[in-house]
């Protein structure tokens, strides 16, 4: 009689990994809490049970729980156990964003670990996206103000730069065959009409790319609805073992 393959343990840590086992375990619990897979008020496993799941010392689990409590993510209740703290605001979209980033990295033949390292490094450096105000939508100056032609050109160039930056976030969503913004030699001084055409072309490209990305996201969402996500699978394993 064929034997079923053993079910993968989503909480098993790897002592050979460069990340300490305590940090591996802490990140998994944080991910479950941050995405709402572990809801506010839900009880965490006992020190001993989680140490068996993770293959670590009980003191390691105790230290992990203490760290989560210091961050306000869990509460310890004397004689009752450890619970997800009340008032935690989950961001369910975090899981979808992470899975999509991992999928894109794999499609490009890149290491998921390198993606995590680069994202973490960028987040801690000056100029990280969250430290910058959101790019404003295109706000055209009054074209009738001919006396401010220089300012108009400068504003159009700023708009073009913003649009090009936004468009760079959709490398695989730009439909083939779309017209591209005209490119000129560096010595060429573009007039207002030419800059407006360039801007309008980029707006059209960005709109098409955003719509293509939304369609792809909806298709991926439907596929994911039929297939449990990694964190969902982890919680299913958790429920069965508890």
Secondary structure, 3 states (H helix, E strand, C coil): CCCCCCCCCCCCCCCCCCCCHHHHHHHHHHHHHHCCCCCCCCECCCHHHHHHHHCCCHHHHHHHHHHHHHCCCEEEECCCEEEECCCCCCCCHHHHHHHHHHHHHHHCCCCHHHHHHHHHHHHCCCCCHHHCCCCCCCCCCCCCCHHHHHHHHHHHHHHHHHHHHHHCCCCCCCCCCCCCCCCCCCCCCCCHHHHHHHHHHHHHHHHHHHHHHHHHHHHHHHHHHHCCCHHHHHHHHHHHHC
